[in-house]
């Protein structure tokens, strides 16, 4: 009886060497991909918090124009809370005659995000900030070098500044 030639023989499956090569390539790709995505969730939370604070400041500015009165924004770094309220007494504190528009706890809504530099300011009835030019700094609690700022210029323009590489 003749032996079948080597070319006609069929052996199914992969060799051990082929499997090791495939697993090694997959491990390299996963390692490179993970390093590119590490910190993405924290950056997204911080960006969302910065945009929320920007929206709150804009809301205060618009309410001051619409109601023709003073509207205050108080960002407290101790409690990580931003409060927007109508402030006819112009004292930057919530009193009996003040109307709270919105109060947001940044640390509760955006896990790991905190207000690093708080401030208190108000808009006059024309939407122009009064007092020192406001700057609210927001950062990730675990990575303090990554922070963004919400600032208001002397003419009432609200600016968002984020670290390089962040899209906005």
Buried (B, 14 or more C-beta within 10 A) or exposed (E): EEEEEEEEEEEEEEEEEEEEEEEEEEEEEEEEEEEEEEBEEBBEBBBBBBBBBBBBBBBBBEBBBEBEBBBBBBBBBEEBBBBBBBBEEEEBEBEEEBBEBEEBBBBEEBEBBBBBEBBBBBBBEEBBBEEEEBBBBBBBBEEEEBBBBBBBEEEBEBEBBBEEEBEE
